[in-house]
Amino acid sequence: TGDATIYLAEQLRATDAEIVHLDLSAASIAIARRRAEIRGLENIRWLQVSLLDLPGLGLGEFDYINCSGVLHHLADPDAGLRALLGVLAADGAIGMMVYATYGRTGVYQMQELLRRINGGCEGIGQCLDNARQVLATLPATNWFARGEQLISDHRRGDAGIYDLLLHSQDRSYTVEELYAWLHDAHRLHIEFSDVGRGRAPYLPELVLAPRQPPFLDAVARLPPRQQQSIAELLGGTLVTHSFYLCRGARVAPYGDPECIPFFCHEPVTGPELSAIIHRSTDVPFVMRHSHTGISTPLDVGRFGKFILKYIDGRRSFAQVFALVRGEEKFRRSPPDDETLFRDFAPLYRFLNAIERLLLTRCRA
């Protein structure tokens, strides 16, 4: 119904970008078009066709493709992926969401249960009625009932119940299955980005925070792919996997003085976080992040609060560090860039992992 189309078109309103909205459903397109009309968005092209037909439409190459909640409903998800890759620019990226296996354990047991109950029912109406009866009488021991706090779709009317529990084509993935499919088979770089939590659900030390048992030392020495697989098994709460795909890793390098740090998805500014650290009496400092629910001890270093003080989304690290060296207490023995980067690294790694502090090379 146009969520991605509308936010991208709104963000790119003042540019010459063209947004292409592609959907098989006329009803969904009608809703999306009305949303665009309300906002006065005219930079959108509307196509009612199959995703699988995309390479033959002559649309050219796309810099960015959003494909959320689609491929896991296809008979052949890989055919859908190949269609997307066929029109993706060489340096383009895909934002994708597919279902996750472990957090949906109860969902798949319910789907199997309802397939057995609905085997002889006549029409969707009867199937939905049976589903509602089952939901109302589930024993507390049922796996869906035990994990119901992870899922809310069935509380959003008949469409939600049908999509969650009665859909005829629905598959899920583990982290390892995603790597085997996307990285091993298609040589794509995967960057997980859970909605609102960034990479945190894929990092064992943050899944267990504030507890840091000794076995994490061994886990930290494993390749990232294995660490992420361990994290999803530890947490057990991932019902979807959201991630970005591109051909080859292109991550902004921490340690480059020309990079500009900026806060994103976060009401707290650099100076405000600096003041929080300055006022704290915790030793070590404990970062309590209400939105992600993470509470973890952090080494804020000698210079961390001073670096944060000057991060405004416009200054590069070089400019921020110059201001830090200008602080009265550091003028006699000013720290060099390497020292400041090393000192700030633990704080940066945490804020970057939850996608609150990001890097860019240019800001408008």
N, C-alpha and C positions, 0 to 999 in steps of 0.2 A: 504493500500500500504506500510505498514511496519514502520510507524513513531515510534511507541513504541518499536517494535522489534529491530530496528536499534539502537536507543539510549540506550536501555538496553544492547544489545549485545556489543556495543562499551564501555560502562561503565564497563562491567564485562569481558572484553577481557582477562585480565590477571588473571582470576580466573578459578575455575573448574565448574562454573555455566553452566547449559544448558538452552537455551532459546527455547521455543516451539512456533512457529508461526502457528496459526490455522485460516483458512479462507475458506469460501465456494467458493470464486471466484478464478478461475485459473489465470485470467488476473491480479488480485491484487497480488496474490502470485508471479507471474512472475516479476512484478515491484519490489516487496520487495526483491526477490532473487538477482536481478541485483544490487540493492543498496548494498546488503551485499557483493556481489562479488567485487564491486568497492572498498569497504573498507577492503577487505580481512578478513571478519568475517566468522569463521568456527564453531562457537559455537551455531548454530541454527538448529533446527529440523523443517521441513516443513510438514504441514498436511492440506490436502484439505478435510475437513469434517465439519459437522455442530457442532456448539457450544453445541447443545442439546445432542450430542453423546459423549461428553467429559468424563463423568464418566465411560463409558464402554471401554475406549481405553487402560486401563492399564498403564497409564503414571506415576502413583504415585501421591504424594501430592506436591502442588506448594507453595513456600514461598511467591510469589507475582504474582498477576494476573492483567494485564491491560485490561480493557474492556471499550473502549471509543466509544460512539455513536452506540452501538449495540442493547442493550436490548429494547430501545424504538421503534425499528423496528420489534420486534418479535410479533407474534400473542398473545403469553403469556409470557410477560417479567418475570413473577415469575418463570416460568419453566426454563428460561435461568439462573436466579439467583441461583436456586436450583442446576443446573448443575455445576455452578462455585463453590458453597459452598461444593459440593460433592467431589471436588478434592483439596480444600484449606487446607493447614496444620493448625493445631490447633492454632498456633501463627502466621499464615500468614495474609496477607492483600490484599485487592483488591483496585485498582485505577479505578474509574468509572466516566463516563460522560453520562448524559441523558439530554434531552431537558427540558427547563424551560418554564412554562406556560405564565407568565405575559409579559416577553420580546418578546414572539412570538405571541402575540395577533393578530397582523396584518397578520402574516403568516397563521394562521388558518382561518382567514376570506378570505384570497386569495385562500387557498386550496378549501374552500367551493365554492367560486365564480367560480373557474376553473372547479370544478366537474360539476357544472351546465352548464357552457359554452361548456365543452368537452363531454357532455353526449352522443352525437351522432357522434363524430369524429372518423375517421378511422385511426388507427395507432398512434404510438408515435410521428411521424413527425408532424402530424396535431395538436396534443395536444401541442407540443412545440411551433409551430407557433402561435397558439392562445394565449399561455402564453406570448410570446414576444410582441404580439400586445397589450395585456392588460397592461403589464408593461410600454409600451411606451405611453399609453394614460390615465393612472390613474389620476383622479382628486386629487388635493392637499389635499382634505378633507378625502381621503381614509386612513384607519388606517395603512395599509402597507406603504403608501407613507409618512405618518407622522412619522413613526418609522424606516424609511429605513436606517438611520445611524447606527442602531443596527445590521443590517444583510448585508452580502456581497456575500453570496453564489451565488445569481442569476447573479452576474457580472462575474462569472467564467465559462461562456460557457453553453452549453446545459446540461451537466452533473449536474452543479450547480443548474440550473433552475429546472430540473427534481427532484433532491433530495430534494430541498426546497419546491417546490410548487405542484409537481405532484405525490409524493410518495404515494403509496396506503396504506401504514401502518406506522403510525407516531403518537406517543402519547407523551404527556409532563407531567411534575410533578410540583407541588408546594412544598415548604419546608415541609408543614404539611403532604402532601401525601407521601413524602419520609420517614418521620419519622414513619408514620403509616405502611408503607410497610416494611422498612428495620429494624427499631428499634423495633416497637411493635410486628410485625409478626415474625421477624427472630432474634431478640435480638442482633442486630449488632450495634456497635458504629460507628457514622458518624462524620467525620471530614471534613468540607467543605474547599475547596482549589481552589478558582477561579483562572484561569490562569493569572499569573502576579500580582494578587491583594490579594492573600491569603484569609483570612476570612473577609476582609474589607467590601465586599458587603453584608455580613450577620450580620454586627454590626451597629445598628441604629446610634450610635454616630459618626461613620466614614462615613456613607452614607450622613449625614447632615452636616458634618464638612465643614467649621469652625463654622457654626451656632450650638449652643447648647441650644435649647429652653427648658424651665422648664419641659415640659412633659417627657423629657428623664430621669429625676430622677425616675419617676414611672416605666418607661419601664425597667430601669436598675435593678429593683427589681423582674422582671419576670424571669421565668426559661429560659435558653438559647434557647430552642426550640421555645418559643413564641417570644423572641427577634429576632431570625433569620427570623421568618415568618413576623414580622413587618418590618424588614429591606428590605426584597425582595419586599414588597408592597410599601414601601417608595421610593425605588430607581426605580423600574419598568424596569430596564435595563438588567436583567439577561435573556439571551436567552438559556443558558445551565447551568446545575448544575454539577460541578466537585467536587469530594470528595473521601476520602479514607474510607474503611470499614474494621473493624476487630472485632473479638469476644472479647469484653471487652475493655475498654479504657486503652491505654498504652501511656500516655502523659509524656514526660520528665518533671520532677517536678522542677519548678522554686523555688529556695530556697535551693537547694542541692549544697553545696560547691564543690562537686566532678564533677558536670556537666561542660562541656566545651562549652562556647558560641562561635558561629561562624556565620559570615555573609554569606548569600546565595542569589543568583539571584540579586546581588547588586554590582555595581562597586565601591561604596564608602566604604572605610575601617573604622574600629573603630577609629584609630588615625585621619583620615580625618574628620569624623563626629565630633569627639571631638574638632578639630580645628574650625569647622563651628560654633559649639555652643559657643566656647570661643570668637569668633569674633562677634557674634550676639549682637545687641543692643536691640532686642525685649524683652519686659517684659509683659507677659511671653514669653518664646521662642516659635516661630512659626515654626513647621516642615512643610516644603514645599517639597513634594515628587513628582518629575516630572513624573515618570513612572506610578504611580497609580493615579495621579491627585489630591491627597489628600493634603489639607493645613489645619493644625489644631494646636491650641495652646497646648503645652506640658509642664508639670512640669518636668524639667530636674534635679531637686534636687540640693543638695550641692555637691554631689560626682559624678553625672552622667558623666560629661565630663572627669573626671579622670578615671572612670571605663572603658569607651569607649577607652580611650587612650591605655589601655593595653590589649584589646581584639584582639587576633591575630589568633584565630581558633585552637590554640594548648594549651594555658593556661587554666586551670580550673578556676572557680570562686575563689577558695581558693587561687590560685597563683595570680590572678588578684588583689584580695583584699589585699594580702600581699604587692604588689607593691604600691597600693593606700596608704596604711598605711605608706609606706616609703617615701611618698611625704613630703617635708620639712614642709609644713603648717599643716600637720596632725600628726606629730611625737609626739607632746606634749600630745595630747589627741586622740589617734588612735581609729577610729570607729570599732566596732565589726561587725561580719558577718551579724547579724540580722539587724543592722542599715543600712548597705550598701545595703542589699537586699531590704529593705523597701524603701530606698531613690531612688533606681534605678528602682523600679517596674513600675511606669507610663511610663517611656521611653522604658523599656523592653516590656511591654504589647503592645505598639503601634508597635514597630519594629517586634515583634513576630506575631502580627495580620496580618501584610502585608507580612509575611514570609521572612523577611530580616535577622532577628536575631533568630537563632535556637539553640537548645541544643543537645549535644550528650555526651556519656560517654567515648568514645574513638575516637581518630583521628589517621589515618595512618601517 
